[in-house]
Each structure stands twice: as structure tokens, then as C-alpha cells.
């Protein structure tokens, strides 16, 4: 019986870092249940509300991070070339 070896794909460490950060943010979102109840009751002072809102805003980027990461990996593994040239548009004028 012969086995075929699959080619090893090169991992992009920046994507792994973004993925691990997004996983941590999802964990934080699911851990905020007690704080959400306290916030709903109005139990935070002004400084606590600012910290809660800032933290909440940061960790709720988890889902967009996962979506963008999936899109980047599906589009070609991270090497996307985008060339924008205004020269062709300005030639008409």
C-alpha cells in the first residue's frame, strides 16, 4: 500500500495571532454575563461605565475579525495585490 504525502502549506503567523486574539475576545464576550447584569441595573459609576463600554467595544470586534480572516484565507492565502491607478481615469480630462 503506498501513501501520498500532501504538500505542507506555509502558515502565516500574523493570521494565527489574529485568530488567537479573536478567540480570546469571544471568551471575554461569554464571560461578561455578570458585568452585563450589573451594567443593566446601573451599578457602575461614571468611570466604570467608560471602562465597561471601552472593553465591550474592543471585544465585540471578535466576529468581524473571524469574518475578515476567513475571507483573507479564502481569497488566496494572504497575498492580495491591489493596484489603484488614477492615471487612466485622468487621461480623459
PyMOL commands that set and color helices and strands:
alter all, ss='L'
color gray80, all
select helices_A, chain A and resi 13-31+33-41+46-59+62-74+87-90
alter helices_A, ss='H'
color red, helices_A
deselect
rebuild
show_as cartoon
